[in-house]
Amino acid sequence: MPDLSRRDLLRATAAVGAGALVVPGIIAVGSQGVAANDGPGSSLGVESPPAELTGRIVRPGDPDYPSASLGWDELFVRYPLVIVFAQETRDVVNALTWARQHNVALRVRSGRHSLEGWSNVDNGIVIDVSELKSAQIDTATLTATVGAGLNQLEAVTTLAEQELAVTTGTEGSVGLSGATLGGGFGFLTRYLGMACDNLIGAEIVVASGADGAEAIEVDPRNHPDLLWALRGAGNGNFGIVTSLTYHVTPLRGVAYLQATWEGLDDLHGVFDTWQRSAPFADNRLGTQLEIHKSQILLFGVLADGSEAEARELLESILSVGSPEVTVQTGGWGDIYAGFQIPTEEEPANWKFFSQFTTEPFPTEAINLIRAYMADAPSEDSNFFTQAFGTGAHAAEPRGGSAFPHREVLFYSEPGTGWGTRGVPDSGDATTPIAQAWIAEFSQALRPYVNGAYANVPNIGMQDWETAYWGANFDRLRRIKAKYDPQNIFQYEQSIPPAAC
């Protein structure tokens, strides 16, 4: 265990105390008893009473510490000093205050899908909101307030019970809050806009006073500058979001189409036809291409559409070669749940590189994709794309957002997965091969792409600040200086406060 002996760990965690153990479950998320005022960070010189950790506390030596400290991407292993699984907002306030009073590094975690392991930290405190699971849906106003612990599958299926929807990504185990706060896109993006575009309010715990914390309500009237920042740059930069309020949209059902081409011989025809048609199709249609070393997959979701409509809208792509095509129709919750892959069946280790494209890939770029995918280090490696183009995402929501990638043709990412989940060191022999492959692949594509996606960070990238947030970065720094002037919330690619 790096930098801290077992004796040091036991001495340090003894001061934490067991905390108040609460059985996880569906709970009401609120701010009863949590102080709030007109501006966070007020009375900077005022010290808070000594804080005690509350919630479900996990420390080194506890039986569930190994699983509690492990993220989805097992390539990154960290050993935190203590993990706090918050059961209510007060637990988050206490944990942040405790971290400040003890000068301990902190990280914020929800779905554990931080793709560079940045939601965990050695010898620090992890404040985990994954057990803040609640949902309050108002069908009259088409709003839903949900706890920050819901994952995307839970959110989709809960809303679908009321024939409602909001944009999410495709992987159900990803935390809804993390996906939303970084932007959030998926099959419904062209129809409903980005997930962050539908965010109309949040409860967030921020640093306040000399060493304290408080929960504040954020909406278009209260702290509208922070709401703007949370829409695309909210992951661990300004505070800890404990609940989110969305505008939701009626969705009775979808048509879900999957087409499979064996081998890569049809890649040029499939990719070129897709990039010139899918981004400009009916806005109800969301599509993704996923290219593996042995096959090409096309996925399409048509909101409130029929099988015949889906086939017609994708006819030009389906006419390339002889794909196997299946179509399902039904409620969005059932369809979404049906295409999930259980986490235990996924590889242990992953590496991705994110990028956006504003012009169609020329033949040489498509040939590059084919060459690299034919030489991929595993069958789980893939080149993934998401159609943007025309649609609701192209316009910012009322009040704007920090997410800048509005006028793009499509998003794409090379990704590689390897190793056996739950088996330590199982992928060690493949790790250098996989990392070299994706580094070379992403570099070869640089002439054809631009920008990057904050939810899929590119470690080591120069000018990552503008790659993620474009011209919005300076404004984000000013908002950071207002709400977190002491830079309490920081990680490897966090937003620094503007200099005074």
Buried (B, 14 or more C-beta within 10 A) or exposed (E): EEEBEEEEBEEBBEEBEEBBEBEBEEBEBBBEEBEEEEEBBEEEEEEBEEBBBBBBBBBBEBEEBEEBBBBBBBBBBBBBBBBBBBBBBBBBBBBBBBBBBBEBBBBBBBBBBBBBBBBBBBBBBBBBBBBBBBBEBEEEEBBBBBBBBBBBBBBBBBBBEBBBBBBBBBBBBBBBBBBBBBBBBBBBBBBBBBBBBBBBBBBBBBBBBBBBBBBBBBBEEEBEBBBBBBBBBBBBBBBBBBBBBBBBBEBEBBBBBBBEBEEBEBBBBBBBBBBBBBBBBBBBBBBBBBBBBEBBBBBBBBBBBBBEBBBBBBEBBBEBBEBEBEBBBBBBBBBBBEBBEEEEEBBBBBBBBBBBBBEBBEEEBBEBBBEBBEEBBBEBBBBBBBBBBBBBBBEBBEBBBBBBBBEBBBBBBBBBBBBEBEEEEBBEEBBEBBBEBBBEBBEBBEEBBBBBBBBBBBEEBEEBBBBBBBEBBEBBBEBBBBBBBBBBBBBEBBBBBBEE
